[in-house]
Amino acid sequence: MITITPAAAERIRLAATETGGDTPLLRIAVQQLADGTLDYGMGFDQERPGDAFIQVEGIMVVVAPPSQELIEGTRIDFVEIEPGEWRFIFAAPEAPGGS
């Protein structure tokens, strides 16, 4: 369904320990905007009816039904955008025939 790079997984685990609770569930969501671009979000959450569960890099991920098809093949990474500025990035798979 999705890929989480080791760098992103390490940062997610660090954030999870900062929450101080039990092992949290990471919810990943995506919606398609009117112009066709995808808008991604993620955060720690609780289970909801219809959620898909997957374990990636030791992280339990939940995805709600509206996002399940759109999230397919997405890669999440944690990269340095500029010196000292780190962000999560979401890379959607290329469409067939794309370059």
Residue, then its C-alpha position, 0 to 999 in steps of 0.5 A: m500500500i505505502t512505503i515509509t523510508p527508514a529516515a521517515a520511520e525514525r522521525i515518526r517513532l521519535a514523535a510517537t515517543e514524545t506523545g508519551g502514550d502507548t504505541p500510537l496509530l499513525r493515520i495517513a490521509v489523502q484527498q484529490l483536489a479540484d485541480g487533480t493534485l493530491d493533498y496528504g496529511m498524517g498524525f497520530d489517531q485512534e482506530r475508526p470503523g472501516d480503517a485499513f491497517i498496515q505495518v510499515e517499518g515497524i509503524m502501525v498505519v491506519v487509512a480511512p476508506p476514502s483515502q485507501e485507493l489514493i494512497e496506494g503506492t505512496r512513498i513517505d520520506f523525511v528530507e532536508i529541504e534546506p539546511g536545517e529545514w526537515r520535512f516529510i514529503f509524500a511521493a505519489p506513484e507515477a501514472p502509467g506512461g508518465s516520465 
